[in-house]
Amino acid sequence: MAQNDLLTELATRPLCCDGAMGTQLLARGLKGGKCGMLWNVDRTSDVREIHEAYRSAGADLVTTNSFGGSRFTLDRHGLADRADELNRAAAEIARVPAGETGWVLGDVGPFGDFLQPLGETTPDQLRDIFRQQIEALLAGGADAILLETMSDPAEAVIGIEAAKACETSVPAIVTYAFQKTASGSFRTMMGTTVDEAIQRAADSGAQIIGANCGTRLNLNDYVELAKQIVAVAGHAYVMIQPNAGRPHTEDGRTVYDATPEQMAMTTSQLLSSGVRIVGGCCGTTAEHLVAISRALKSL
Ligand SMILES: [Zn+2]
């Protein structure tokens, strides 16, 4: 475990989260559509090196390689029965580079389907699916649970409830993926407004709330979005993890081309808007993280 409580530390200073995991695994040879979580046991040194690079770049928080780690999601790869092992391994790998002065965020992504009535999964089933993943992340040494890239506040709330139901009490963090609509407002893919999404997470007891990813957002959009989140987050700390700019396609590949300098500028704007944790999502690299953490520490 980290030496200090994450929330106590946040009361004294802003913290730097890490950068992308998925795009880094792809850069190291993970084939699209394959399960990156198998690398937690088959290619542990690659995963550890990605964490170490972010940590030396200045990240205080290390996010586990477990985004698609619910047994529901793993089932698509025929790996549902290895959920405990793969999530626990994810946290154990992150624990070493995090050390006593860093915090491990146990990463939980969306389960990848709809709750009833749109889908077949009931809230109780989903709570149980999330709880299994979260227990394994905690067993591996996670200091907090990060429910990220959320679109449906009902799913986020169930994730928070699952985290709170675990034996070890750790902070629950929720970040949503917002898009910008034609009229200029921000909504999740499910059509939920910023106010509703953030309020419901706050009411359910998430101590840190914010946004990550968001495929059609440019860096200025994240700053605008952050201001709206801060306005409704109440006592919760706000965390923003932008992609490395708005992606475009080149020769069939998705390209993120924000420079480290642009990410640093955005970081300063986010912090002065009241954001307390800044990191990076898709397309961010250790070079971006150096710039983000410098901007954060020069405050
Ligand atoms: Zn992302």
Residues whose N, C-alpha, C, O or C-beta is under 5 A from the ligand:
A	BS01	ZN	C213 C281 C282
